[in-house]
Amino acid sequence: MGSRLAAFLLAAGLIAVGAEGVGVYLYAGDVLSVSEGQVYDILKGAPFALDRADKPTYPLSGSVTDGVLPLADAVVSADGVSVTTGQDGLFSLSEVPIGPVTITRPAYLPATYDFDGVTLTADIALEPRIVKAIRIVPEVAADDAKYQNLINLAGVTTVNAFVFDTKGDYGGGQIYYDSQVPAATSAGLVAVQFDVVKRLSEAKAADLYTMTRIPTFLDPAYAKAHPEHVLAGDWLDPANRDAWEYPLALAVEACTLGFDEIQFDYVRYPSGQAASQARAAGKVPDAAGRTANVKAFLAEAVTRLHPLGCAVSADIFGIVNAIADDQGIGQLLEEVTIPVDAYSPMIYPEQWSSGWFGLKPPSSHPGELVTGVLNASAPRVAPGTITRPWLQSYYYSGKQILAEIAAAEAQGHGWILWNSPGNYSASGLPPATG
């Protein structure tokens, strides 16, 4: 409080400064016990509240980084006023009162900076959120008991996140919740299986980070309803920006419903028969064009979702993490990891043939296979992008799953477990600590 304002209010008998154990007499004759140094409004018998305009303020500027690189889209807030960092990670606030300044940014842990009004610049480093997740399939999300069992499991293990399937892929591409996206409702693509708002609320109450996996360019149901957006077979054309709008609309809706992160799966060109058909029709660009289209889609997703507070991640086909080209699907690692906050290489040891990384067969050496893939991909991942592999949680014992997890964590990464029926056991998860 400014000295002139305080003097005026004290002289007018409108406030009093208390001392420990001393009572302040109110106009009605009551005595209010106050703490030492606390300013009270005598008329109200309550701590004195200053309007924002009465508080002394100071300029504050600085940067937000991940400890090394600048972070764009970080929101710096003080006393109800917020600014967002640009690509340079810089921010500037002109009127900041003494007190806490909060910093939030998708995919990173929030931070608080205690502004003292003396140091007028601040360089703030945020810590990446290390996700340790299990996949929630719609059949489990639809069952109260099964879903609660997984929440209970998270409580006794290091699991701190759920990845929900809210949209199908090879199964038809239906939406599993009550979506209001016009393209979904008009084509009859909504097949409600669970109450997504309820499930998100329960996950949040358990302090779990929430993600949804959205299959993107593989979409049998939408492809049938909109053949003008089709590349070949059940695949949408990544070069057709009109075809982007449906998965992006679902992503925006998911974010507004309360998900913390949107993960795009099948964000690539097809392989196999669909790829042959597309190439025969002359609809597949060269490697640079394929990668540019996938990268542009992910960049557009970030543009739309970051302002809503959602992180953006992408699932990357396993083999492209170990081979220095896009394997015909537009996922050149050096490029497609640039726009996203996190990327998830799909490392399922059973899918690697004998001899990879000297392992025969790789499926019998899950930890070593995970280490080999992560070592191969690390120099190629865009600086600052968080690595968070999908790991195999089927056909394996708890010991084998733990070997995969240990390999990921040894390099400072989180992880996500893939299990098609959604069955998980404490024997295949690290126990909670503390």
N, C-alpha and C positions, 0 to 999 in steps of 0.2 A: 504494500500500500504506500502511495506517495506520502511524504511527511506533511505536506500542506493539507491533504484530504484527511489524514488521521487527526491532525490537530483540530480541524474544524469539527469533526464528528465527536471527538472527545469533549471539546468545549461545549457542544450543543447537548451533551448528555445522551447521545444516541448509541455510543459504544463504550465498552470498558475493556481494559486489558487485565486479565486475571493473574493472580499469583497463587502458587500451590497452597491449597487449603483455605483460600480466602473466598468469601461469598460476595456476590454482587447483588445489591438491592435493586429490585425492579420497581417500576412505578406503582405496581399493584401491591407492593409490600412484601412480595415473596423474595426468597433468597435463592440464587442460582449458584451452585458449586461449579467452579471453573478450574481449568488447568493453567499452569504457569505459562504466560506468554500468549494465551489464546485470546483472540479478539472476539467479543460478543456484541450482538445487537440487543441492547437492553429492552427495546420495545417488543421484540419478538422472543426474547429469551433463548436465543439460538446463536450458533457461530455465525459471524458476519460473513456474508457472501458478496464479493466484489463483482460488478459487471466486468465483462471482458475489456470494455473501454477504459476501466479504471486501473487495469493491471499494467505495470511497466513492461514494455516489450523490447526486444533486441533482435537484430538480424542474425540469422544462422544460415550458413551455407556449407557445402561439403560434398562428399561422394559416398556412394554405396557400392561395395564390391563383394566378390566372393572370397576375398582375401588376397586376390591377385588381379582378377579382371573386373572391369566395371559391369554393373548390373543395370540393364534397362528395365523399365516398368516396375521399379520399386516405388512404393507409396510411402512418403514421409509425412507424418501428421503431428500437429501440435495444436492443442486447444481448439479443435474443430476445424482447422485449416489444413489442407493437404496439397502436396505437389507430387508429381510423378517424374522419376528420373528418365532421361533420354538415353540414347545409345552410349553416351559418355559416362553414364552413371552419376552425373552431377545433379545437385538440387540447390535451391535457394528459397528461403522463407524470410520475409521482411519484418514480420512482427511476431516474435516468439516469446511468451512469458517463461519465467523460470519454472522448470518442472520437467516432466517426462515428455520425450519425443518418441513416437512409435514408428517403427519401420517394418513394413510387410512387403512380401514379394512372392508370387507363385513359385512353388517348389522349394522354398527356403523357410527356415524357422523364423518366426517374428522376433524382433529385437526391440529393446527400449534403450534410449540414450538419455541420460540425466543431464539436462541443460542447466548450466549454472549462471547464465547471463554474462559470464566473463570470457570464456573461451568461445569465440564466435564462429569457429570452423570445426567441422567434425568429419572424420573419415571412418565410416561404419562398415564393418565386415559382417556379412550374414553367413550363417552355416547352412549348407544344403540339408534338406530333409532326407534322412536315410530311411527309405521305405522297406519294410519287411512284411510281405503281404501274402495272402492266400486268395484264390479266385472263388467268387461266390456265383455258382451257376443258378439259373432261374428256378430249378426244381428245389434247391435248398432255400433260396430266398422266399419261396412260396410256402414253406413249411416252418411254422413257429418253433417247433421243438428242435429241428435240425439247425435252424439259424441261431437259436439261442445256444445250442451246443458249441457252435463255432465262436460265438462271442465269449463263452466261458473258456474255450480253448485259448483264445487270444489273451485272456486274463492271466493264464498261468504259463505263457510262453512269451517269446520276444515279438510275436506278431503284433504289428501296430497299424495295419492297414488292410482294407478289404477292396478287392477289384471285382466289381459287379459286371455280369453280362446283362446288358439292358437291350441288346439287339443280337439277333442270330446271324449266322454266316451260312455255312453249307446246309443247315437245317431249313432254310427258306428265307431268312432275313427278316422275320417278324420282329416287332417291337414288343418287349415283354412287360411294359408298364403302360399306364394310361396316357400315352403321348398325345399332345395337342398339335403337333407339327402337321400343317395342312397336307403336305405330300404323303404323310403316313396315313392319316385318317381318310383322305379322299380315295386312296387306292386300296383301302381295307387291309393295311399292313400291321395294324395294332392287334395283338393277341395277348391281352393282359394275363400275366401269371402271378404278379406280386405287387404289393403296395410300396412303391419305391420311396415315397415320403416317409412312411412309417419305418421302413428298414434303415433309411439314412438317419432318422432321428435316434433309433436304437444304437446304431454304430457310433454316432456322435456322443451319445450318453456314455458309451464305453471308451471314449477318448480315442477312437479309431479314425485314421485318415481314410477318405473315401475316394475311390476312382471308378470310372466306368470304362469298359473296353468296347469301342465302337468299330466293328468291321466296316471298312470304308468302300473300297472299290469292288470287293466281292459281295454281291447282293442279288441273289436269285429273284427275290420277290419284287424289288424295285426295278430290276432289269426287265422283267416281264411287263411291268406296268408302264415303263418308259423306254421303249426300244431305241428312241432317238438319242439316248445317253449311253448306249451299250458299245463297248469295244468289240467283244466277242463272248459268246456263251453267257455266263452269269456275271460277267465282269463289266463294270462301268469304265468309261474312258477317262483316264487321268488327265488327258489333254483338254477335255471338254469342261470348261468352267461352269457350265450349267449343271453338269453332273456333280459338281462339288456341293451345290447348295443343300441337297438333302442331308448328307452326313454332317455338314456344318450346322444346319438347323437343329439336328438332334443333339449335337455337341453343346450348342448354346442353351437349349432347353435343359439338358442335364446339369449344366453349370448353374442355371437359375433355380433348379430344384434343390441344389445344395451340395452337389459333388465338388470335391476339392481339385480333382484332376481328370482330364479327358485323355484317354489313351487310344490312339488310332491303330487298329490292326488291319492287315491286308491293305496297307497304304502303299501299293506297289502295282506294277504290271503283272499280268498272269504268267504262269509257267504251264508247261504241258500242252494239252490239246487246244485250250483257248488261246494260248500264245501262238501256236501254229496257225490257227484260223486268222488271228489278227494280222500276223505277218503276211500271210497269203493275200489278205485284202489290202495290204499296203498301209495299215493303220498304226504301225508301231514305229516311232521315230528311232534315231540312233541312240547310243548310250547316253550322250550328253543331253539329248532332248528328253529321254525317259527320266533321267535323274532330275532335270530342271523342272519337269512337271510335278513330280512327287514333292520336291523341295518347295515349290511355289504353293502347293496345297497346304503343306504344314506351316509355312510362313503366314498364309491367310488365316489359318486356324489360330495361331498365336495372336494375330492382330485382333481377332474377334473375341477371344477368350480371356486374354490377360486383363483387359479392362473390367471384366466381370469377376476377376479374382481367381480364375482357374489356371492351373498349370497344364502344359501340353506335353504329351510324350508319344512315342511311336514304337511299335514292335517291328523289329528288323529280322529278316530271314536269317537263320543260323549260318549258312554257308558263306554269305557275303562278308561275315566278320573275319573270315580266314583267307579270302581270295580278293585280290586287288582290282576287282571290276564289279559291275553291277549285276552280273549273272543274268542279264537280259530283263531284269524286273525293275530297274530304275532306283535301286537302293544303294548307290555308291556311298559308302559309309562317310567319307570325308565331307560330302555335300549335304546329305539328308539329315545329319546330326547337327547342322549349323542352326536352324531356326528353333529347334525344340528345347525344352527344359531338360528332358531326360529321354534316354532311349533304352529299349529293352531288347537285347539280343536274345533270340529264342534258342537256348542251349539245351537241347534234349539229347543226352548221350546216345540213346538208342538209334538216333537218326544219322549218326556219323559212321562211315564205313571203316573197316579195319585198316590200321596204319596211320590214321590221322594223329599227329603229334607223337608218333611212335607207339601208339596204344593199340593193342590187339586182344580183343576188340575194345573200342572206347567205352562201350556200355558197361564193361566190367571195371572201369576205372573212372567213375563219375567225377570225383574231385579233380583228378589230373586233367580230364577233358575240359572241365570248366576253366581251370587255370590256363590251359593251352589256348582256348578261344579268347579269353579276356586278355591274355598277353599279346595275342596276334592283333586284336582290335584296338588296344589302347593307344598306339601311336597314330591311329587314323581317326579317332573320334574327335570332333570339333572341341577346341579348348573351352572349358567351362560347362560342357554338357554332362549331366549326371548319367552314370551307367548303372543300370538296374536290371540284371538278367532274369529272364524266365527260366526256371529250373524244372527238371522232371520230377514229378511227385507221383508217379504211377509205375507199376512193375518193380518198384524198388523197396527195399527194407528201410526202416528208419535210419539205420546206420549209413546207408548209401545216400539218402537224402541229406543227412547231416554233413556228409563229406562234400556235397555240392555247395551247401550253404557256407561251410567253413572256407571253401576256396574263394567264394565271392567276397565274404567278409574280410579275408586276409588281404584283399586289395582295397578295402575301404568302401565296398559297395553294399547296397541293399540287395533285395531279391524278391521275386514273386514265384510262388509255386503253382504249377499247372497240374490239375487233376480233373479229368473230364466229369466224373460223377460228383465231384466236390467232397471227397472223403479225405480227411486229414487226421493225423494222430499225434499226440504229444511225443511219441517216440521218434518222430521225424522232424521235430522242431526244437530249437534251443529253449531251455527253460527260462522263465523270467528271473531277473536278478534284482536284488534289493527289496 
